[in-house]
Amino acid sequence: MKFEIMYEIPPMRGIFRTEINADSIKDAEEKIRLNPETANYRIREIKEIQ
């Protein structure tokens, strides 16, 4: 499945979007949190896309 992640990167302002392949919303969130490059993202929303 593919998910769209809406996030902020502190202390910048603005909202960014990226797509990630994952098995579930929880899996997508874990992939973001455990990756050193994306660990400081402030996740606003995760939604499944087709």
C-alpha positions as a printed NumPy array, in Angstrom:
array([[ 0.   ,  0.   ,  0.   ],
       [ 1.059,  3.58 , -0.53 ],
       [ 0.531,  6.35 ,  2.005],
       [ 0.831, 10.116,  1.818],
       [ 2.508, 11.723,  4.82 ],
       [ 1.838, 15.389,  5.619],
       [ 4.509, 16.752,  7.954],
       [ 6.4  , 19.746,  9.311],
       [10.121, 19.921, 10.04 ],
       [10.749, 22.062, 13.125],
       [11.698, 24.904, 13.358],
       [10.746, 25.668,  9.743],
       [ 7.242, 26.726,  8.94 ],
       [ 5.136, 25.144,  6.282],
       [ 3.689, 21.761,  5.511],
       [ 5.366, 19.213,  3.3  ],
       [ 4.163, 15.978,  1.721],
       [ 5.838, 12.732,  0.777],
       [ 4.74 ,  9.239, -0.194],
       [ 5.848,  5.998,  1.423],
       [ 5.142,  2.314,  0.817],
       [ 4.016,  0.488,  3.948],
       [ 1.714, -2.305,  5.126],
       [-0.495, -0.041,  7.281],
       [-0.754,  3.473,  8.668],
       [ 1.013,  2.294, 11.831],
       [ 3.807,  0.754,  9.731],
       [ 4.162,  4.006,  7.752],
       [ 4.443,  6.013, 10.98 ],
       [ 7.064,  3.614, 12.379],
       [ 9.126,  3.868,  9.179],
       [ 9.139,  7.674,  9.495],
       [ 9.987,  7.637, 13.227],
       [12.762,  5.007, 12.97 ],
       [14.563,  6.523,  9.967],
       [17.311,  8.91 , 11.189],
       [16.656, 11.26 ,  8.245],
       [12.94 , 11.627,  9.035],
       [12.849, 11.048, 12.811],
       [12.327, 14.76 , 13.563],
       [ 9.35 , 15.143, 11.222],
       [ 6.265, 16.367, 13.018],
       [ 3.617, 14.197, 11.355],
       [ 0.333, 15.999, 10.718],
       [-1.577, 13.343,  8.78 ],
       [-1.108,  9.94 ,  7.172],
       [-3.598,  8.775,  4.558],
       [-3.763,  5.874,  2.156],
       [-3.542,  6.731, -1.532],
       [-4.07 ,  4.609, -4.606]])
